[in-house]
């Protein structure tokens, strides 16, 4: 559990790291959201920064379903759903 002063310190750190709400930052935000939902967009691994590759599950309950897997597999096992 955090004390009240620790909570206030964390909130101030979050607020200091926020971008100023301008037209430019809004456009960047919208562009980033569109690229997330675009299945043809280039994706980067959130863990290691390598490219994500569209793969198809071969076994198990999800056999035949597609997912994004890190190109650094087996060293990095990060996965993301297609949707």
Gaussian input, Z-matrix of N, CA and C with variables (Angstrom, degrees):
# hf/3-21g

backbone

0 1
 N
 C     1     B1
 C     2     B2     1     A1
 N     3     B3     2     A2     1     D1
 C     4     B4     3     A3     2     D2
 C     5     B5     4     A4     3     D3
 N     6     B6     5     A5     4     D4
 C     7     B7     6     A6     5     D5
 C     8     B8     7     A7     6     D6
 N     9     B9     8     A8     7     D7
 C    10    B10     9     A9     8     D8
 C    11    B11    10    A10     9     D9
 N    12    B12    11    A11    10    D10
 C    13    B13    12    A12    11    D11
 C    14    B14    13    A13    12    D12
 N    15    B15    14    A14    13    D13
 C    16    B16    15    A15    14    D14
 C    17    B17    16    A16    15    D15
 N    18    B18    17    A17    16    D16
 C    19    B19    18    A18    17    D17
 C    20    B20    19    A19    18    D18
 N    21    B21    20    A20    19    D19
 C    22    B22    21    A21    20    D20
 C    23    B23    22    A22    21    D21
 N    24    B24    23    A23    22    D22
 C    25    B25    24    A24    23    D23
 C    26    B26    25    A25    24    D24
 N    27    B27    26    A26    25    D25
 C    28    B28    27    A27    26    D26
 C    29    B29    28    A28    27    D27
 N    30    B30    29    A29    28    D28
 C    31    B31    30    A30    29    D29
 C    32    B32    31    A31    30    D30
 N    33    B33    32    A32    31    D31
 C    34    B34    33    A33    32    D32
 C    35    B35    34    A34    33    D33
 N    36    B36    35    A35    34    D34
 C    37    B37    36    A36    35    D35
 C    38    B38    37    A37    36    D36
 N    39    B39    38    A38    37    D37
 C    40    B40    39    A39    38    D38
 C    41    B41    40    A40    39    D39
 N    42    B42    41    A41    40    D40
 C    43    B43    42    A42    41    D41
 C    44    B44    43    A43    42    D42
 N    45    B45    44    A44    43    D43
 C    46    B46    45    A45    44    D44
 C    47    B47    46    A46    45    D45
 N    48    B48    47    A47    46    D46
 C    49    B49    48    A48    47    D47
 C    50    B50    49    A49    48    D48
 N    51    B51    50    A50    49    D49
 C    52    B52    51    A51    50    D50
 C    53    B53    52    A52    51    D51
 N    54    B54    53    A53    52    D52
 C    55    B55    54    A54    53    D53
 C    56    B56    55    A55    54    D54
 N    57    B57    56    A56    55    D55
 C    58    B58    57    A57    56    D56
 C    59    B59    58    A58    57    D57
 N    60    B60    59    A59    58    D58
 C    61    B61    60    A60    59    D59
 C    62    B62    61    A61    60    D60
 N    63    B63    62    A62    61    D61
 C    64    B64    63    A63    62    D62
 C    65    B65    64    A64    63    D63
 N    66    B66    65    A65    64    D64
 C    67    B67    66    A66    65    D65
 C    68    B68    67    A67    66    D66
 N    69    B69    68    A68    67    D67
 C    70    B70    69    A69    68    D68
 C    71    B71    70    A70    69    D69
 N    72    B72    71    A71    70    D70
 C    73    B73    72    A72    71    D71
 C    74    B74    73    A73    72    D72
 N    75    B75    74    A74    73    D73
 C    76    B76    75    A75    74    D74
 C    77    B77    76    A76    75    D75
 N    78    B78    77    A77    76    D76
 C    79    B79    78    A78    77    D77
 C    80    B80    79    A79    78    D78
 N    81    B81    80    A80    79    D79
 C    82    B82    81    A81    80    D80
 C    83    B83    82    A82    81    D81
 N    84    B84    83    A83    82    D82
 C    85    B85    84    A84    83    D83
 C    86    B86    85    A85    84    D84
 N    87    B87    86    A86    85    D85
 C    88    B88    87    A87    86    D86
 C    89    B89    88    A88    87    D87
 N    90    B90    89    A89    88    D88
 C    91    B91    90    A90    89    D89
 C    92    B92    91    A91    90    D90
 N    93    B93    92    A92    91    D91
 C    94    B94    93    A93    92    D92
 C    95    B95    94    A94    93    D93
 N    96    B96    95    A95    94    D94
 C    97    B97    96    A96    95    D95
 C    98    B98    97    A97    96    D96
 N    99    B99    98    A98    97    D97
 C   100   B100    99    A99    98    D98
 C   101   B101   100   A100    99    D99
 N   102   B102   101   A101   100   D100
 C   103   B103   102   A102   101   D101
 C   104   B104   103   A103   102   D102
 N   105   B105   104   A104   103   D103
 C   106   B106   105   A105   104   D104
 C   107   B107   106   A106   105   D105
 N   108   B108   107   A107   106   D106
 C   109   B109   108   A108   107   D107
 C   110   B110   109   A109   108   D108
 N   111   B111   110   A110   109   D109
 C   112   B112   111   A111   110   D110
 C   113   B113   112   A112   111   D111
 N   114   B114   113   A113   112   D112
 C   115   B115   114   A114   113   D113
 C   116   B116   115   A115   114   D114
 N   117   B117   116   A116   115   D115
 C   118   B118   117   A117   116   D116
 C   119   B119   118   A118   117   D117
 N   120   B120   119   A119   118   D118
 C   121   B121   120   A120   119   D119
 C   122   B122   121   A121   120   D120
 N   123   B123   122   A122   121   D121
 C   124   B124   123   A123   122   D122
 C   125   B125   124   A124   123   D123
 N   126   B126   125   A125   124   D124
 C   127   B127   126   A126   125   D125
 C   128   B128   127   A127   126   D126
 N   129   B129   128   A128   127   D127
 C   130   B130   129   A129   128   D128
 C   131   B131   130   A130   129   D129
 N   132   B132   131   A131   130   D130
 C   133   B133   132   A132   131   D131
 C   134   B134   133   A133   132   D132
 N   135   B135   134   A134   133   D133
 C   136   B136   135   A135   134   D134
 C   137   B137   136   A136   135   D135
 N   138   B138   137   A137   136   D136
 C   139   B139   138   A138   137   D137
 C   140   B140   139   A139   138   D138
 N   141   B141   140   A140   139   D139
 C   142   B142   141   A141   140   D140
 C   143   B143   142   A142   141   D141
 N   144   B144   143   A143   142   D142
 C   145   B145   144   A144   143   D143
 C   146   B146   145   A145   144   D144
 N   147   B147   146   A146   145   D145
 C   148   B148   147   A147   146   D146
 C   149   B149   148   A148   147   D147
 N   150   B150   149   A149   148   D148
 C   151   B151   150   A150   149   D149
 C   152   B152   151   A151   150   D150
 N   153   B153   152   A152   151   D151
 C   154   B154   153   A153   152   D152
 C   155   B155   154   A154   153   D153
 N   156   B156   155   A155   154   D154
 C   157   B157   156   A156   155   D155
 C   158   B158   157   A157   156   D156
 N   159   B159   158   A158   157   D157
 C   160   B160   159   A159   158   D158
 C   161   B161   160   A160   159   D159
 N   162   B162   161   A161   160   D160
 C   163   B163   162   A162   161   D161
 C   164   B164   163   A163   162   D162
 N   165   B165   164   A164   163   D163
 C   166   B166   165   A165   164   D164
 C   167   B167   166   A166   165   D165
 N   168   B168   167   A167   166   D166
 C   169   B169   168   A168   167   D167
 C   170   B170   169   A169   168   D168
 N   171   B171   170   A170   169   D169
 C   172   B172   171   A171   170   D170
 C   173   B173   172   A172   171   D171
 N   174   B174   173   A173   172   D172
 C   175   B175   174   A174   173   D173
 C   176   B176   175   A175   174   D174
 N   177   B177   176   A176   175   D175
 C   178   B178   177   A177   176   D176
 C   179   B179   178   A178   177   D177
 N   180   B180   179   A179   178   D178
 C   181   B181   180   A180   179   D179
 C   182   B182   181   A181   180   D180
 N   183   B183   182   A182   181   D181
 C   184   B184   183   A183   182   D182
 C   185   B185   184   A184   183   D183
 N   186   B186   185   A185   184   D184
 C   187   B187   186   A186   185   D185
 C   188   B188   187   A187   186   D186
 N   189   B189   188   A188   187   D187
 C   190   B190   189   A189   188   D188
 C   191   B191   190   A190   189   D189
 N   192   B192   191   A191   190   D190
 C   193   B193   192   A192   191   D191
 C   194   B194   193   A193   192   D192
 N   195   B195   194   A194   193   D193
 C   196   B196   195   A195   194   D194
 C   197   B197   196   A196   195   D195
 N   198   B198   197   A197   196   D196
 C   199   B199   198   A198   197   D197
 C   200   B200   199   A199   198   D198
 N   201   B201   200   A200   199   D199
 C   202   B202   201   A201   200   D200
 C   203   B203   202   A202   201   D201
 N   204   B204   203   A203   202   D202
 C   205   B205   204   A204   203   D203
 C   206   B206   205   A205   204   D204
 N   207   B207   206   A206   205   D205
 C   208   B208   207   A207   206   D206
 C   209   B209   208   A208   207   D207
 N   210   B210   209   A209   208   D208
 C   211   B211   210   A210   209   D209
 C   212   B212   211   A211   210   D210
 N   213   B213   212   A212   211   D211
 C   214   B214   213   A213   212   D212
 C   215   B215   214   A214   213   D213
 N   216   B216   215   A215   214   D214
 C   217   B217   216   A216   215   D215
 C   218   B218   217   A217   216   D216
 N   219   B219   218   A218   217   D217
 C   220   B220   219   A219   218   D218
 C   221   B221   220   A220   219   D219
 N   222   B222   221   A221   220   D220
 C   223   B223   222   A222   221   D221
 C   224   B224   223   A223   222   D222
 N   225   B225   224   A224   223   D223
 C   226   B226   225   A225   224   D224
 C   227   B227   226   A226   225   D225
 N   228   B228   227   A227   226   D226
 C   229   B229   228   A228   227   D227
 C   230   B230   229   A229   228   D228
 N   231   B231   230   A230   229   D229
 C   232   B232   231   A231   230   D230
 C   233   B233   232   A232   231   D231
 N   234   B234   233   A233   232   D232
 C   235   B235   234   A234   233   D233
 C   236   B236   235   A235   234   D234
 N   237   B237   236   A236   235   D235
 C   238   B238   237   A237   236   D236
 C   239   B239   238   A238   237   D237
 N   240   B240   239   A239   238   D238
 C   241   B241   240   A240   239   D239
 C   242   B242   241   A241   240   D240
 N   243   B243   242   A242   241   D241
 C   244   B244   243   A243   242   D242
 C   245   B245   244   A244   243   D243
 N   246   B246   245   A245   244   D244
 C   247   B247   246   A246   245   D245
 C   248   B248   247   A247   246   D246

   B1=1.4367
   B2=1.5269
   B3=1.3077
   B4=1.4577
   B5=1.5189
   B6=1.3084
   B7=1.4586
   B8=1.5285
   B9=1.3017
   B10=1.4729
   B11=1.5226
   B12=1.3247
   B13=1.4701
   B14=1.5295
   B15=1.3324
   B16=1.4665
   B17=1.5230
   B18=1.3101
   B19=1.4676
   B20=1.5249
   B21=1.3204
   B22=1.4645
   B23=1.5296
   B24=1.3405
   B25=1.4622
   B26=1.5242
   B27=1.3321
   B28=1.4612
   B29=1.5228
   B30=1.3114
   B31=1.4655
   B32=1.5305
   B33=1.3186
   B34=1.4598
   B35=1.5234
   B36=1.3366
   B37=1.4612
   B38=1.5234
   B39=1.3178
   B40=1.4610
   B41=1.5269
   B42=1.3214
   B43=1.4609
   B44=1.5242
   B45=1.3210
   B46=1.4681
   B47=1.5252
   B48=1.3433
   B49=1.4534
   B50=1.5173
   B51=1.3201
   B52=1.4657
   B53=1.5175
   B54=1.3126
   B55=1.4556
   B56=1.5272
   B57=1.3117
   B58=1.4614
   B59=1.5290
   B60=1.3377
   B61=1.4729
   B62=1.5321
   B63=1.3264
   B64=1.4605
   B65=1.5248
   B66=1.3132
   B67=1.4635
   B68=1.5271
   B69=1.3228
   B70=1.4640
   B71=1.5323
   B72=1.3378
   B73=1.4608
   B74=1.5296
   B75=1.3180
   B76=1.4652
   B77=1.5263
   B78=1.3294
   B79=1.4719
   B80=1.5262
   B81=1.3344
   B82=1.4565
   B83=1.5310
   B84=1.3198
   B85=1.4569
   B86=1.5302
   B87=1.3159
   B88=1.4658
   B89=1.5258
   B90=1.3223
   B91=1.4685
   B92=1.5324
   B93=1.3083
   B94=1.4560
   B95=1.5245
   B96=1.3317
   B97=1.4607
   B98=1.5243
   B99=1.3061
   B100=1.4746
   B101=1.5230
   B102=1.3357
   B103=1.4618
   B104=1.5260
   B105=1.3274
   B106=1.4596
   B107=1.5154
   B108=1.3290
   B109=1.4614
   B110=1.5285
   B111=1.3343
   B112=1.4544
   B113=1.5276
   B114=1.3518
   B115=1.4611
   B116=1.5293
   B117=1.3250
   B118=1.4637
   B119=1.5252
   B120=1.3204
   B121=1.4605
   B122=1.5222
   B123=1.3158
   B124=1.4569
   B125=1.5234
   B126=1.3052
   B127=1.4634
   B128=1.5210
   B129=1.3162
   B130=1.4585
   B131=1.5225
   B132=1.3100
   B133=1.4543
   B134=1.5209
   B135=1.3298
   B136=1.4645
   B137=1.5270
   B138=1.3209
   B139=1.4685
   B140=1.5268
   B141=1.3505
   B142=1.4603
   B143=1.5288
   B144=1.3283
   B145=1.4544
   B146=1.5225
   B147=1.3379
   B148=1.4646
   B149=1.5216
   B150=1.3310
   B151=1.4613
   B152=1.5268
   B153=1.3261
   B154=1.4556
   B155=1.5252
   B156=1.3322
   B157=1.4568
   B158=1.5221
   B159=1.3295
   B160=1.4609
   B161=1.5255
   B162=1.3212
   B163=1.4633
   B164=1.5239
   B165=1.3393
   B166=1.4598
   B167=1.5280
   B168=1.3171
   B169=1.4635
   B170=1.5205
   B171=1.3233
   B172=1.4560
   B173=1.5214
   B174=1.3509
   B175=1.4656
   B176=1.5162
   B177=1.3035
   B178=1.4547
   B179=1.5098
   B180=1.3222
   B181=1.4623
   B182=1.5246
   B183=1.3415
   B184=1.4623
   B185=1.5212
   B186=1.3115
   B187=1.4626
   B188=1.5170
   B189=1.3287
   B190=1.4577
   B191=1.5149
   B192=1.3208
   B193=1.4666
   B194=1.5263
   B195=1.3245
   B196=1.4585
   B197=1.5236
   B198=1.3286
   B199=1.4571
   B200=1.5238
   B201=1.3235
   B202=1.4620
   B203=1.5211
   B204=1.3329
   B205=1.4611
   B206=1.5140
   B207=1.3125
   B208=1.4609
   B209=1.5257
   B210=1.3315
   B211=1.4599
   B212=1.5208
   B213=1.3231
   B214=1.4525
   B215=1.5202
   B216=1.3347
   B217=1.4604
   B218=1.5192
   B219=1.2978
   B220=1.4527
   B221=1.5285
   B222=1.3267
   B223=1.4616
   B224=1.5415
   B225=1.3156
   B226=1.4588
   B227=1.5181
   B228=1.3125
   B229=1.4703
   B230=1.5239
   B231=1.3145
   B232=1.4710
   B233=1.5338
   B234=1.3182
   B235=1.4672
   B236=1.5208
   B237=1.3394
   B238=1.4600
   B239=1.5153
   B240=1.3134
   B241=1.4601
   B242=1.5231
   B243=1.3042
   B244=1.4671
   B245=1.5075
   B246=1.3233
   B247=1.4598
   B248=1.5004
   A1=108.23
   A2=115.11
   A3=121.49
   A4=110.51
   A5=114.96
   A6=119.11
   A7=109.18
   A8=115.55
   A9=120.47
   A10=110.99
   A11=118.33
   A12=120.92
   A13=111.13
   A14=117.80
   A15=120.82
   A16=110.72
   A17=116.35
   A18=120.79
   A19=110.14
   A20=117.09
   A21=121.08
   A22=110.80
   A23=117.60
   A24=121.15
   A25=110.96
   A26=116.40
   A27=120.16
   A28=111.60
   A29=117.11
   A30=120.50
   A31=111.12
   A32=117.31
   A33=119.74
   A34=111.03
   A35=118.57
   A36=121.17
   A37=110.98
   A38=116.50
   A39=120.57
   A40=110.23
   A41=116.68
   A42=120.71
   A43=111.74
   A44=118.08
   A45=120.41
   A46=111.62
   A47=117.87
   A48=121.38
   A49=114.38
   A50=117.86
   A51=121.62
   A52=111.43
   A53=115.04
   A54=120.80
   A55=109.87
   A56=115.30
   A57=120.79
   A58=108.79
   A59=119.26
   A60=120.63
   A61=111.25
   A62=115.40
   A63=121.71
   A64=109.10
   A65=116.02
   A66=120.94
   A67=110.74
   A68=116.70
   A69=121.57
   A70=111.01
   A71=117.31
   A72=119.38
   A73=110.92
   A74=117.46
   A75=120.60
   A76=110.34
   A77=116.88
   A78=120.29
   A79=111.03
   A80=117.40
   A81=120.64
   A82=110.59
   A83=115.73
   A84=121.04
   A85=110.97
   A86=116.98
   A87=121.39
   A88=110.14
   A89=117.02
   A90=120.83
   A91=110.32
   A92=117.32
   A93=120.86
   A94=111.18
   A95=117.82
   A96=120.55
   A97=111.29
   A98=117.79
   A99=120.74
   A100=111.46
   A101=116.28
   A102=118.60
   A103=111.22
   A104=118.10
   A105=120.99
   A106=111.90
   A107=116.90
   A108=120.29
   A109=112.79
   A110=118.07
   A111=122.09
   A112=109.50
   A113=118.66
   A114=119.89
   A115=113.45
   A116=118.20
   A117=120.35
   A118=112.59
   A119=117.49
   A120=121.18
   A121=110.92
   A122=116.10
   A123=121.14
   A124=108.94
   A125=116.60
   A126=121.19
   A127=109.53
   A128=115.34
   A129=122.01
   A130=109.09
   A131=116.44
   A132=122.39
   A133=109.62
   A134=117.69
   A135=120.12
   A136=112.99
   A137=117.80
   A138=120.82
   A139=112.64
   A140=117.31
   A141=119.49
   A142=113.73
   A143=119.00
   A144=121.59
   A145=114.95
   A146=118.21
   A147=120.46
   A148=110.14
   A149=116.20
   A150=120.62
   A151=109.92
   A152=115.19
   A153=121.40
   A154=107.75
   A155=115.95
   A156=122.52
   A157=108.23
   A158=116.37
   A159=120.71
   A160=108.34
   A161=116.59
   A162=122.31
   A163=109.51
   A164=115.24
   A165=121.93
   A166=108.70
   A167=116.29
   A168=121.00
   A169=109.05
   A170=116.34
   A171=121.06
   A172=112.85
   A173=116.97
   A174=120.33
   A175=110.14
   A176=115.17
   A177=121.57
   A178=114.02
   A179=114.48
   A180=120.98
   A181=112.09
   A182=117.77
   A183=121.51
   A184=113.04
   A185=118.75
   A186=122.42
   A187=110.23
   A188=115.77
   A189=121.91
   A190=113.92
   A191=118.31
   A192=121.81
   A193=110.62
   A194=115.44
   A195=120.46
   A196=110.88
   A197=115.16
   A198=122.31
   A199=108.55
   A200=116.37
   A201=121.72
   A202=107.50
   A203=116.22
   A204=121.47
   A205=109.54
   A206=116.71
   A207=121.98
   A208=110.22
   A209=117.01
   A210=121.08
   A211=111.13
   A212=117.41
   A213=121.72
   A214=113.63
   A215=117.60
   A216=121.33
   A217=108.90
   A218=123.06
   A219=130.37
   A220=113.93
   A221=117.79
   A222=119.26
   A223=110.92
   A224=116.33
   A225=121.72
   A226=107.58
   A227=117.05
   A228=122.05
   A229=113.15
   A230=116.32
   A231=120.26
   A232=109.51
   A233=116.08
   A234=122.55
   A235=109.10
   A236=115.44
   A237=122.59
   A238=107.93
   A239=116.25
   A240=119.86
   A241=109.29
   A242=116.45
   A243=121.58
   A244=111.02
   A245=118.34
   A246=121.10
   A247=113.29
   D1=147.22
   D2=-179.39
   D3=-102.64
   D4=146.62
   D5=175.54
   D6=-78.91
   D7=167.31
   D8=-179.41
   D9=-60.89
   D10=-39.25
   D11=-179.91
   D12=-68.16
   D13=-36.02
   D14=177.49
   D15=-66.50
   D16=-39.36
   D17=177.56
   D18=-62.83
   D19=-44.23
   D20=179.90
   D21=-64.80
   D22=-38.81
   D23=177.28
   D24=-62.76
   D25=-43.66
   D26=178.91
   D27=-64.61
   D28=-41.44
   D29=178.49
   D30=-62.72
   D31=-40.63
   D32=179.22
   D33=-67.47
   D34=-34.95
   D35=176.43
   D36=-65.75
   D37=-41.28
   D38=178.67
   D39=-63.71
   D40=-45.77
   D41=-179.02
   D42=-64.72
   D43=-36.40
   D44=-179.45
   D45=-70.80
   D46=-25.37
   D47=-179.57
   D48=-87.63
   D49=-6.48
   D50=-178.89
   D51=-74.06
   D52=147.47
   D53=174.67
   D54=-80.41
   D55=151.80
   D56=178.34
   D57=-68.36
   D58=132.65
   D59=-178.65
   D60=-74.18
   D61=92.90
   D62=178.90
   D63=-121.04
   D64=174.07
   D65=176.94
   D66=-61.21
   D67=-39.01
   D68=-178.68
   D69=-64.17
   D70=-47.15
   D71=-179.42
   D72=-68.55
   D73=-32.19
   D74=176.38
   D75=-64.10
   D76=-44.55
   D77=179.28
   D78=-63.51
   D79=-40.53
   D80=178.00
   D81=-62.18
   D82=-41.03
   D83=179.53
   D84=-63.24
   D85=-46.48
   D86=-179.86
   D87=-63.44
   D88=-41.40
   D89=179.27
   D90=-62.89
   D91=-41.09
   D92=178.71
   D93=-65.06
   D94=-40.51
   D95=177.84
   D96=-64.97
   D97=-39.16
   D98=178.09
   D99=-65.39
   D100=-39.50
   D101=-179.14
   D102=-68.33
   D103=-28.64
   D104=176.81
   D105=-65.50
   D106=-39.04
   D107=-176.62
   D108=-87.51
   D109=-8.96
   D110=-179.71
   D111=-83.37
   D112=114.75
   D113=-177.39
   D114=-69.23
   D115=-17.65
   D116=-179.55
   D117=-94.27
   D118=-5.08
   D119=-178.06
   D120=-70.91
   D121=149.24
   D122=176.79
   D123=-71.32
   D124=132.85
   D125=-178.05
   D126=-119.38
   D127=146.48
   D128=177.47
   D129=-113.99
   D130=146.52
   D131=179.13
   D132=-69.00
   D133=130.26
   D134=179.54
   D135=-70.00
   D136=-19.19
   D137=-178.64
   D138=-90.80
   D139=-49.79
   D140=-171.67
   D141=-116.00
   D142=-13.96
   D143=178.34
   D144=89.94
   D145=-3.22
   D146=176.05
   D147=-70.24
   D148=168.04
   D149=176.92
   D150=-69.08
   D151=146.81
   D152=172.83
   D153=-93.62
   D154=143.68
   D155=-176.25
   D156=-119.89
   D157=137.16
   D158=177.51
   D159=-75.72
   D160=120.58
   D161=-176.43
   D162=-124.47
   D163=165.03
   D164=177.29
   D165=-122.04
   D166=130.06
   D167=179.00
   D168=-67.11
   D169=133.66
   D170=-177.14
   D171=-100.86
   D172=-24.11
   D173=-176.15
   D174=-135.19
   D175=171.11
   D176=174.17
   D177=82.10
   D178=-167.77
   D179=-176.29
   D180=-67.36
   D181=-24.91
   D182=-178.46
   D183=-99.45
   D184=18.65
   D185=-178.61
   D186=-55.82
   D187=129.74
   D188=-179.96
   D189=93.74
   D190=-16.46
   D191=179.09
   D192=-83.49
   D193=146.64
   D194=179.85
   D195=-93.57
   D196=152.24
   D197=176.85
   D198=-153.91
   D199=163.04
   D200=175.41
   D201=-93.90
   D202=125.35
   D203=178.05
   D204=-123.13
   D205=149.90
   D206=-178.91
   D207=-67.54
   D208=139.45
   D209=178.02
   D210=-72.21
   D211=-11.25
   D212=178.07
   D213=-87.72
   D214=12.47
   D215=179.51
   D216=-62.04
   D217=137.70
   D218=10.73
   D219=-92.10
   D220=-4.00
   D221=-179.49
   D222=-62.66
   D223=-42.84
   D224=176.87
   D225=-116.98
   D226=127.07
   D227=-175.91
   D228=-110.34
   D229=28.97
   D230=-178.87
   D231=-69.94
   D232=138.40
   D233=177.02
   D234=-136.15
   D235=153.67
   D236=175.79
   D237=-138.78
   D238=149.10
   D239=177.57
   D240=-75.32
   D241=155.78
   D242=-178.85
   D243=-71.92
   D244=-34.71
   D245=-176.39
   D246=-72.77

